[in-house]
Amino acid sequence: MTRPNNATASSRLLTLIAVAVVIVGLYFGRQVLIPLALATVLAFLLTPVVGWLEKCRLGRVPAVVVVLVLAFALVGTVGWIVSGQLLNIVDQVPSYKSNIHDKIQSLRVSHSSRLRNATNTVTDLSNELSAASESVVDKKAGKAWGGRPIPVQVTQPPSNAPQYLRTIIGPLTGLLEMSVMVIVFTLFMLVRREDLRNRVIRLAGQGQMNVVTQALDDASRRLSRYLLSQFVVNAAYGVIFGSGTYWIGIPHALIWGVLCGLLRFVPYVGAPIAAAFPMAVALALFPGWHQAALIFVLFVVLEFVTANFVEPWLYGAHTGISSLAILVAAVFWAILWGPVGLILSTPLTVCIILVGRYVPQLSFLEVLLGDEPVLPVQAHFYQRLLALDQDEARDIAETYLKEKPIGTFYDSVLIPALALAERDRHLDSLEAETASFVSQSTRELIEELGERSLDQPVVFNRDGLNRSDPPHTALSGLRIVCIPAGDEADELVAIMLGQLLERLGCDVRHAPIAAGAKLSDEVARDIPQVAIVSALPPFAVGQARSLCKRLRQHHPGLKIILGLWNFEGDVVKAEERLRAGGADMIVASLQQAISLLAEKNQVIGSSNQAQAQSTAPQDIMATRP
């Protein structure tokens, strides 16, 4: 028993060590990895365009060259214009001084306030300290306090053209190097993309070919669609925002549109930061607050329409990442790679989620970062009942019932939740009080749904009854008794089944759990045509078998259906084993039971319509499907 645990612990430790090594490598290798990541994103973004040019009878290399030249020419042109406008704004900042001073004066608090007095006191102390420091410097004849000379640095202007060029280009050396690396990487990725794909598949090994192929196809499809759609949305967003600032009267509208389109790639905080810059310029340029308020309204309307209508319509409501994971990923990649990591955080996180989806050892990444429900609906419903939170459990039921009929809810959520509760109860991991709460809450929910759905004629919408089937026709007049095998959970499922059958015109009776020896008398008094024994496997199977034997001994002509609800095994093999126990048919779901009864009742009704209401018990389900 200790070896598997030790192996699992060693595997987890190796995984954590590998993750730590990868993070360290990402940080220290950022000089190469950042251009590689940018090139990968650009390759995914430009691949559809290159493919379209190839379909137009243009070769691979010319298509790639044309796309790269156009893309980087557009980026360079826009960057040159934006940088010129940015320098113009910086030059005009001194002319905004008086207007900024007036705005600050209008926001200042009154002279009598305590904050104003405290501010004046701090200002006076600062002025006195500055005056004392200047007097000390004057007495020392140009020397600072302590006798140390004041360092003076004289900047020599460049004497020739090479020095002048070095002074201008020096700060841009890192940016130029990164740009060249991105262009080269992107060029080779676009030209040799099939070769790179085959090398990744070969590196993974022949045994993993299927998994790697699925992962690459999923990554290329999802990333290409997401990046292209996001680029189109953000570009249109920037154009509209820039046009709005131009209409409002804010100078240099191009820079605000470009800045808004770029910063919107940064999740959550990018767009507000982009809108804050033109608002600040409006406050500094205009005497009133009207223009800044218009920019704020423009931003709010644009963000609301884009986030709630355009993005869900264009590329879905989500990218496969949870909201919290987007924030954590943005912080993580910003710490590792700076502003570039902040922009690339979402595409890189999508790649990490895909790795966690297809690599079993890293499946925790998809659980932590993905937006798919980590708990099935039935487990979530049962978990809220375990937490004694009946309100949230009902909310889960209501949400599910908005899209699915009540019968499907019983089969897919409520019965599996009861099976989980029965398993925990028989394993002594469920307290008696909690088990009672789960049963009582489930019973109340069943009764509430039964009263609410009386006017709904549809139980299931496939494999049985259709939406066009009116009630009281498919199973009209059939007399049925529902018998729980032993536990309260079996009785609750029997109530669900009886509730659905009554809506279809059946005459349903329920036998109590503690019928015992009086069960035969209960069945004889109701004179049913069909008896349905309700049992939740695996714990109730033995009791259900004994119950079917007793029913067969006392009522040989009665047709008996054994419901092994939520049974995950082979129903045919289980039917072969239990046929000797007296059951005529075994079903695993409420839908299957209703479909079987409807089919048999219709066969009998079509063969002898005159005797449909007086059909003998032994004639029901005379033929098997």
C-alpha positions as a printed Julia matrix, in Angstrom:
625×3 Matrix{Float64}:
   0.0     0.0     0.0
   2.91    2.34    0.61
   4.52    1.92   -2.8
   1.75    3.56   -4.82
   1.58    6.42   -2.32
   5.33    6.91   -2.5
   5.21    6.83   -6.3
   2.41    9.4    -6.33
   4.29   11.66   -3.93
   7.48   11.36   -6.01
   5.56   12.17   -9.19
   4.03   15.26   -7.59
   7.42   16.38   -6.28
   9.0    15.96   -9.72
   6.13   17.94  -11.26
   6.62   20.8    -8.79
  10.38   20.79   -9.41
   9.79   20.86  -13.16
   7.36   23.79  -12.82
   9.88   25.71  -10.68
  12.66   25.05  -13.21
  10.43   26.24  -16.05
   9.56   29.47  -14.21
  13.25   30.17  -13.5
  14.08   29.44  -17.13
  11.33   31.8   -18.32
  12.76   34.61  -16.22
  16.46   34.23  -17.04
  15.82   33.38  -20.69
  13.48   36.28  -21.32
  15.9    37.97  -23.74
  15.27   35.14  -26.21
  11.87   33.88  -25.06
  10.08   37.23  -25.31
  10.85   37.67  -29.04
  10.01   33.98  -29.56
   6.64   34.39  -27.83
   5.87   37.55  -29.79
   6.79   35.8   -33.01
   4.58   32.82  -32.13
   1.61   35.09  -31.48
   2.24   36.97  -34.72
   2.55   33.67  -36.6
  -0.84   32.5   -35.28
  -2.31   35.9   -36.15
  -0.9    36.09  -39.68
  -1.24   32.43  -40.69
  -4.85   32.83  -41.96
  -3.78   35.78  -44.13
  -0.79   33.87  -45.53
  -3.03   30.88  -46.23
  -5.49   33.08  -48.1
  -2.69   34.49  -50.29
  -1.47   30.97  -51.0
  -4.95   30.03  -52.19
  -4.7    32.98  -54.57
  -1.83   31.18  -56.37
   0.91   33.12  -54.55
   3.88   31.08  -53.33
   4.65   30.46  -49.69
   7.72   32.69  -49.45
   6.26   35.63  -51.46
   3.05   35.44  -49.43
   4.96   35.53  -46.15
   7.18   38.4   -47.33
   4.19   40.44  -48.52
   2.3    39.93  -45.27
   5.3    40.76  -43.07
   6.22   43.85  -45.1
   2.67   45.18  -44.97
   2.27   44.37  -41.27
   5.53   45.93  -40.11
   5.17   48.88  -42.49
   1.77   49.59  -40.96
   3.17   49.24  -37.45
   6.17   51.43  -38.27
   4.09   54.14  -39.9
   1.6    54.31  -37.07
   4.41   54.22  -34.5
   6.24   57.08  -36.21
   3.13   59.26  -36.33
   2.17   58.43  -32.77
   5.67   59.17  -31.44
   5.63   62.54  -33.21
   2.28   63.43  -31.69
   3.49   62.26  -28.29
   6.51   64.58  -28.46
   4.19   67.4   -29.49
   2.04   66.77  -26.41
   5.12   66.83  -24.18
   6.19   70.17  -25.69
   2.74   71.66  -25.04
   2.57   70.62  -21.37
   3.96   73.99  -20.06
   1.14   75.85  -21.82
  -1.39   73.86  -19.79
   0.12   75.02  -16.48
  -2.37   77.78  -15.69
  -5.4    75.63  -16.51
  -4.07   72.77  -14.39
  -3.46   75.22  -11.54
  -7.04   76.48  -11.76
  -8.4    72.92  -11.67
  -6.32   72.11   -8.58
  -7.43   75.32   -6.89
 -11.08   74.43   -7.51
 -10.59   71.04   -5.85
  -8.81   72.37   -2.77
 -10.53   72.15    0.57
 -11.56   75.23    2.56
  -8.98   77.17    4.64
 -10.7    76.33    7.9
 -10.53   72.58    7.47
  -8.15   70.46    9.53
  -6.61   68.91    6.42
  -5.8    72.39    5.1
  -4.15   73.38    8.38
  -2.09   70.19    8.46
  -0.98   70.75    4.87
   0.08   74.33    5.63
   2.06   73.18    8.67
   3.96   70.56    6.66
   4.63   73.12    3.91
   6.01   75.68    6.42
   8.3    73.09    8.01
   9.57   72.03    4.6
  10.3    75.65    3.66
  12.2    76.24    6.92
  14.33   73.14    6.41
  15.11   74.18    2.84
  16.11   77.67    3.99
  18.39   76.26    6.71
  20.06   73.93    4.22
  20.7    76.77    1.78
  22.27   78.92    4.52
  24.61   76.11    5.5
  25.73   75.72    1.9
  26.38   79.45    1.59
  28.52   79.54    4.74
  30.63   76.64    3.52
  31.52   78.58    0.33
  30.01   76.14   -2.11
  30.57   73.05    0.01
  27.81   70.82    1.33
  27.36   70.17    5.05
  30.23   67.94    6.18
  32.85   69.56    3.94
  32.21   67.43    0.86
  32.29   69.25   -2.5
  29.14   69.34   -4.56
  29.63   67.18   -7.66
  29.0    68.98  -10.94
  28.56   67.03  -14.17
  29.06   68.75  -17.49
  27.53   67.14  -20.55
  29.56   67.48  -23.72
  27.48   67.78  -26.9
  28.33   65.27  -29.64
  31.2    66.52  -31.74
  30.58   64.55  -34.95
  27.85   62.67  -36.85
  28.67   59.13  -35.58
  28.55   60.28  -31.94
  25.28   62.11  -32.58
  23.79   58.98  -34.21
  25.01   56.84  -31.3
  23.39   59.23  -28.85
  20.07   59.06  -30.66
  19.99   55.31  -31.36
  21.6    54.18  -28.09
  18.41   54.06  -25.98
  16.59   52.27  -28.84
  19.18   49.51  -29.25
  17.25   46.97  -27.16
  14.0    47.7   -28.99
  15.67   47.38  -32.39
  17.31   44.08  -31.43
  14.02   42.66  -30.24
  12.23   43.84  -33.4
  14.81   42.16  -35.63
  14.56   38.9   -33.66
  10.75   38.98  -33.83
  10.83   39.53  -37.6
  13.29   36.69  -38.16
  11.42   34.25  -35.89
   8.08   35.12  -37.46
   9.49   34.7   -40.97
  10.81   31.22  -40.27
   7.67   30.14  -38.38
   5.41   31.16  -41.25
   7.61   29.65  -43.95
   8.38   26.39  -42.12
   5.23   25.93  -40.06
   4.56   22.36  -41.24
   8.15   21.37  -40.5
   7.91   22.83  -36.98
   4.64   20.98  -36.41
   6.17   17.67  -37.51
   9.21   18.18  -35.3
   7.02   18.77  -32.25
   5.07   15.59  -33.05
   8.31   13.63  -33.53
   9.72   15.02  -30.29
   6.65   13.77  -28.39
   7.13   10.24  -29.73
   5.1     7.89  -31.87
   2.92    6.77  -28.96
   1.73   10.32  -28.31
   1.03   11.22  -31.94
  -2.75   11.3   -31.52
  -2.65   13.45  -28.38
  -0.07   15.87  -29.76
  -1.98   16.21  -33.03
  -5.18   17.05  -31.15
  -3.32   19.52  -28.94
  -1.69   21.3   -31.89
  -4.92   21.46  -33.86
  -6.81   22.77  -30.83
  -4.09   25.33  -30.06
  -3.81   26.58  -33.64
  -7.57   26.77  -34.13
  -8.37   28.4   -30.8
  -5.43   30.8   -30.74
  -5.76   31.86  -34.37
  -9.48   32.51  -34.03
  -9.1    34.29  -30.71
  -6.15   36.47  -31.7
  -7.63   37.47  -35.06
 -11.0    38.25  -33.52
  -9.46   40.18  -30.66
  -7.28   42.14  -33.07
 -10.3    43.11  -35.16
 -12.33   44.07  -32.09
  -9.56   46.12  -30.51
  -8.71   47.83  -33.8
 -12.35   48.83  -34.31
 -12.52   49.89  -30.66
  -9.48   52.13  -31.12
 -10.83   53.66  -34.33
 -14.17   54.49  -32.72
 -12.54   55.86  -29.56
 -10.08   57.96  -31.55
 -12.88   59.3   -33.75
 -14.86   60.16  -30.63
 -11.99   62.11  -29.1
 -11.54   63.98  -32.39
 -15.25   64.87  -32.43
 -15.07   66.02  -28.79
 -12.15   68.3   -29.7
  -9.19   66.56  -28.01
  -6.02   67.15  -30.09
  -3.9    64.26  -31.4
  -6.82   61.83  -31.73
  -4.68   59.22  -33.5
  -2.5    58.61  -30.47
  -5.52   58.07  -28.24
  -7.09   55.59  -30.64
  -3.84   53.61  -31.04
  -3.17   53.69  -27.31
  -6.69   52.45  -26.54
  -6.48   49.65  -29.11
  -3.1    48.47  -27.77
  -3.86   48.73  -24.07
  -7.1    46.84  -24.51
  -4.99   43.72  -25.02
  -4.16   44.07  -21.31
  -7.05   42.37  -19.49
  -9.41   44.46  -17.36
  -7.14   47.43  -16.61
  -5.86   48.29  -20.09
  -8.94   50.07  -21.43
  -9.52   52.28  -18.33
  -5.86   53.33  -18.36
  -6.1    54.19  -22.06
  -9.22   56.29  -21.43
  -7.56   58.11  -18.53
  -4.91   59.78  -20.73
  -7.25   61.78  -23.01
  -9.36   62.62  -19.98
  -6.27   64.12  -18.32
  -5.48   66.09  -21.48
  -9.07   67.36  -21.61
  -8.84   68.51  -17.99
  -5.55   70.28  -18.69
  -6.6    71.85  -22.0
 -10.19   73.02  -21.45
 -11.37   75.29  -18.62
 -14.48   73.25  -17.8
 -15.28   69.59  -17.12
 -17.53   69.02  -20.12
 -14.99   67.41  -22.48
 -13.59   65.05  -19.83
 -17.11   63.93  -18.95
 -17.86   63.22  -22.63
 -14.74   61.06  -22.93
 -15.78   59.13  -19.83
 -19.27   58.54  -21.25
 -17.77   57.46  -24.59
 -15.52   54.94  -22.82
 -18.34   53.51  -20.69
 -20.69   53.07  -23.67
 -18.0    51.52  -25.85
 -16.85   49.11  -23.16
 -20.39   48.06  -22.29
 -21.37   47.36  -25.9
 -18.11   45.61  -26.75
 -17.91   43.41  -23.66
 -21.59   42.4   -23.55
 -22.59   42.21  -27.22
 -19.73   42.36  -29.73
 -17.25   39.98  -28.12
 -19.76   37.23  -27.17
 -21.26   37.42  -30.67
 -17.91   37.4   -32.5
 -15.78   34.86  -30.68
 -17.79   33.55  -27.77
 -18.38   34.68  -24.25
 -15.13   33.2   -22.93
 -11.62   32.23  -23.96
 -11.38   29.1   -21.83
  -9.81   31.0   -18.89
 -11.53   31.89  -15.65
 -11.76   35.55  -14.64
  -9.5    35.1   -11.63
  -6.96   33.2   -13.73
  -6.81   36.1   -16.21
  -5.87   38.49  -13.41
  -3.34   36.1   -11.86
  -1.83   35.36  -15.27
  -1.52   39.07  -16.04
   0.36   39.68  -12.78
   2.52   36.56  -13.24
   3.61   37.35  -16.8
   4.08   41.05  -15.99
   6.5    40.12  -13.2
   8.39   37.72  -15.47
   8.49   39.68  -18.71
   7.33   43.21  -17.95
   4.87   45.09  -20.2
   5.26   42.57  -23.04
   4.27   39.77  -20.69
   1.22   41.76  -19.64
   0.05   41.98  -23.25
   0.84   38.31  -23.98
  -0.65   36.98  -20.74
  -3.94   35.77  -22.21
  -2.54   33.92  -25.27
   0.19   32.33  -23.17
  -2.33   31.21  -20.55
  -4.51   29.64  -23.26
  -1.46   27.59  -24.33
  -0.83   26.53  -20.73
  -4.45   25.39  -20.34
  -4.14   23.31  -23.52
  -1.0    21.69  -22.15
  -2.86   20.83  -18.95
  -5.75   19.4   -20.99
  -3.62   16.97  -22.99
  -0.82   16.14  -20.52
  -2.19   14.07  -17.6
   0.64   15.06  -15.24
  -0.27   18.73  -15.7
  -4.05   18.4   -15.6
  -4.14   20.59  -12.48
  -3.33   23.56  -14.72
  -6.65   23.23  -16.56
  -8.49   22.87  -13.25
  -6.83   25.97  -11.78
  -6.93   28.21  -14.86
  -9.82   26.96  -16.99
 -13.38   28.24  -16.89
 -15.06   24.86  -17.31
 -17.04   23.68  -14.28
 -14.71   21.62  -12.11
 -17.65   19.85  -10.46
 -20.43   18.11  -12.39
 -23.89   19.5   -11.78
 -24.96   16.53   -9.65
 -21.8    16.75   -7.51
 -22.25   20.51   -7.12
 -25.88   20.05   -6.09
 -24.95   17.36   -3.54
 -22.05   19.42   -2.21
 -24.34   22.35   -1.43
 -26.71   20.02    0.41
 -23.75   18.69    2.39
 -23.0    22.31    3.33
 -26.65   22.65    4.47
 -27.12   25.36    1.84
 -30.57   24.58    0.51
 -30.96   27.94   -1.24
 -27.92   27.53   -3.49
 -28.9    23.92   -4.21
 -32.29   25.19   -5.4
 -30.55   27.82   -7.52
 -28.54   25.07   -9.21
 -31.76   23.18   -9.91
 -33.49   26.27  -11.27
 -30.58   27.07  -13.58
 -30.57   23.52  -14.95
 -34.35   23.47  -15.43
 -34.22   26.61  -17.56
 -32.62   24.55  -20.35
 -33.69   20.95  -19.6
 -37.05   19.29  -18.86
 -37.87   17.99  -15.42
 -37.36   14.32  -16.36
 -33.83   15.0   -17.54
 -33.15   16.9   -14.32
 -34.26   13.9   -12.29
 -32.14   11.48  -14.33
 -29.01   13.62  -14.66
 -28.86   15.56  -11.39
 -31.17   14.44   -8.62
 -30.77   10.64   -8.88
 -26.94   10.79   -9.18
 -26.87   13.15   -6.17
 -28.92   10.66   -4.17
 -26.54    7.9    -5.26
 -23.61    9.92   -3.92
 -25.45   10.42   -0.64
 -26.21    6.68   -0.37
 -22.59    5.8    -0.99
 -21.39    8.17    1.72
 -24.08    6.96    4.12
 -23.2     3.28    3.71
 -19.5     4.12    4.13
 -20.31    5.89    7.43
 -18.87    9.16    6.13
 -22.19   10.99    6.33
 -23.66   12.08    9.65
 -27.24   11.14   10.39
 -28.33   14.77   10.69
 -26.78   15.68    7.33
 -28.27   12.6     5.66
 -31.69   13.56    6.99
 -31.25   17.11    5.68
 -30.28   15.82    2.22
 -33.31   13.52    2.05
 -35.75   16.13    3.35
 -34.46   18.86    1.02
 -34.69   16.51   -1.95
 -38.22   15.48   -1.02
 -39.33   19.11   -0.74
 -37.77   19.93   -4.11
 -39.54   16.98   -5.77
 -42.89   18.04   -4.33
 -42.36   21.65   -5.41
 -41.4    20.65   -8.95
 -44.38   18.3    -9.16
 -46.81   21.08   -8.28
 -45.13   23.54  -10.61
 -44.96   21.32  -13.69
 -48.56   20.11  -13.83
 -49.21   22.23  -16.92
 -46.12   21.02  -18.78
 -46.96   18.14  -21.13
 -43.39   17.2   -21.97
 -41.26   14.91  -19.86
 -38.45   14.06  -22.26
 -37.68   15.45  -25.67
 -35.86   12.52  -27.21
 -35.7     8.72  -27.3
 -39.28    8.39  -26.13
 -41.99   10.97  -25.87
 -41.88   13.89  -28.28
 -42.86   17.5   -27.66
 -45.94   16.91  -29.8
 -47.22   14.07  -27.6
 -50.19   15.35  -25.61
 -50.65   14.07  -22.06
 -53.05   11.25  -21.16
 -52.5     9.47  -24.51
 -49.16    7.64  -24.44
 -49.77    5.86  -21.12
 -53.43    6.65  -20.46
 -55.16    4.31  -18.01
 -52.15    2.12  -17.16
 -52.22    1.0   -13.51
 -48.78    1.01  -11.91
 -47.46    0.5    -8.41
 -44.03    1.92   -7.45
 -42.26   -0.06   -4.72
 -39.05    1.15   -3.03
 -36.51   -1.62   -2.47
 -35.43   -0.57    0.99
 -34.02    2.88    1.71
 -35.53    6.35    1.67
 -33.5     7.19   -1.44
 -35.28    4.36   -3.29
 -38.61    5.85   -2.19
 -37.61    9.32   -3.43
 -36.79    7.97   -6.89
 -40.08    6.08   -6.91
 -41.86    9.36   -6.15
 -40.07   11.02   -9.07
 -41.11    8.25  -11.45
 -44.68    8.23  -10.19
 -44.89   11.99  -10.58
 -43.84   11.78  -14.23
 -46.16    8.84  -14.96
 -49.16   10.62  -13.46
 -48.62   13.51  -15.85
 -48.9    11.0   -18.69
 -52.27    9.67  -17.55
 -51.19    6.65  -15.51
 -52.91    5.51  -12.35
 -49.95    5.33   -9.95
 -49.86    3.95   -6.42
 -46.91    4.08   -4.02
 -46.13    1.25   -1.62
 -44.57    2.32    1.69
 -41.01    1.37    2.59
 -41.95   -0.6     5.7
 -44.62   -2.71    4.0
 -42.75   -5.94    4.77
 -45.06   -8.92    4.88
 -48.05   -6.73    4.05
 -46.58   -5.86    0.65
 -48.5    -8.65   -1.08
 -51.77   -7.35    0.36
 -50.92   -3.78   -0.71
 -50.29   -4.92   -4.3
 -53.4    -7.13   -4.39
 -55.62   -4.28   -3.18
 -54.39   -1.87   -5.9
 -54.72   -4.49   -8.7
 -51.86   -3.02  -10.8
 -50.82   -4.07  -14.26
 -47.15   -3.21  -13.74
 -44.98   -3.12  -10.62
 -41.82   -1.01  -10.73
 -39.25   -1.8    -8.05
 -37.05    1.23   -7.33
 -33.46    0.53   -6.26
 -30.28    2.62   -6.14
 -27.29    0.33   -6.79
 -25.13   -1.13   -5.51
 -26.45   -1.32   -1.95
 -30.13   -1.94   -2.77
 -29.63   -4.63   -5.43
 -29.88   -7.52   -3.01
 -33.06   -6.18   -1.44
 -34.53   -5.53   -4.88
 -33.83   -9.13   -5.97
 -35.56  -10.52   -2.89
 -38.5    -8.18   -3.39
 -38.92   -9.26   -7.02
 -38.92  -12.93   -5.96
 -41.66  -12.32   -3.41
 -43.75  -10.42   -5.92
 -43.36  -13.2    -8.47
 -44.37  -15.87   -5.95
 -47.54  -14.08   -4.86
 -48.45  -12.47   -8.21
 -47.24  -14.66  -11.08
 -49.13  -12.69  -13.73
 -47.79   -9.29  -12.66
 -45.25   -7.63  -14.95
 -42.28   -6.47  -12.91
 -39.78   -3.81  -13.93
 -36.65   -3.43  -11.83
 -35.25    0.08  -11.88
 -31.52    0.07  -11.15
 -31.25    3.83  -11.25
 -27.95    5.38  -12.31
 -26.58    1.89  -13.01
 -23.2     2.19  -14.74
 -22.73   -1.44  -15.71
 -24.07   -3.52  -18.57
 -27.86   -3.58  -18.28
 -28.17   -6.64  -20.55
 -25.85   -8.73  -18.39
 -27.57   -7.54  -15.23
 -30.92   -8.53  -16.76
 -29.63  -12.02  -17.5
 -28.47  -12.44  -13.91
 -31.63  -11.04  -12.32
 -34.2   -12.62  -14.64
 -34.32  -15.69  -12.43
 -35.21  -13.43   -9.54
 -38.56  -12.54  -11.08
 -37.97   -9.26  -12.93
 -39.27   -9.1   -16.51
 -37.21   -6.06  -17.49
 -34.43   -3.91  -16.05
 -34.1    -0.19  -16.72
 -31.39    2.24  -15.64
 -33.16    5.61  -15.96
 -36.57    7.19  -15.66
 -36.5     8.05  -19.34
 -35.87    4.42  -20.26
 -38.69    3.22  -18.02
 -41.23    5.69  -19.47
 -40.16    4.98  -23.05
 -40.55    1.22  -22.46
 -44.0     1.58  -20.9
 -45.18    3.93  -23.67
 -43.99    1.58  -26.4
 -45.64   -1.51  -24.91
 -48.89    0.28  -24.13
 -49.09    1.63  -27.71
 -48.42   -1.82  -29.19
 -51.25   -3.31  -27.17
 -53.61   -0.44  -27.94
 -53.02   -0.68  -31.68
 -53.56   -4.46  -31.74
 -56.81   -4.37  -29.84
 -58.25   -0.92  -29.37
 -61.58   -2.23  -28.2
 -59.96   -3.92  -25.19
 -57.43   -1.2   -24.39
 -59.1    -0.26  -21.1
 -59.59   -3.87  -19.96
 -56.23   -5.32  -20.8
 -55.27   -8.21  -18.54
 -52.11   -7.86  -16.44
 -50.4   -10.73  -18.24
 -50.79   -8.95  -21.62
 -48.88   -5.81  -20.67
 -45.36   -5.85  -22.19
 -46.05   -9.2   -23.83
 -43.41   -8.41  -26.45
 -39.97   -7.19  -25.64
 -38.18   -4.44  -27.59
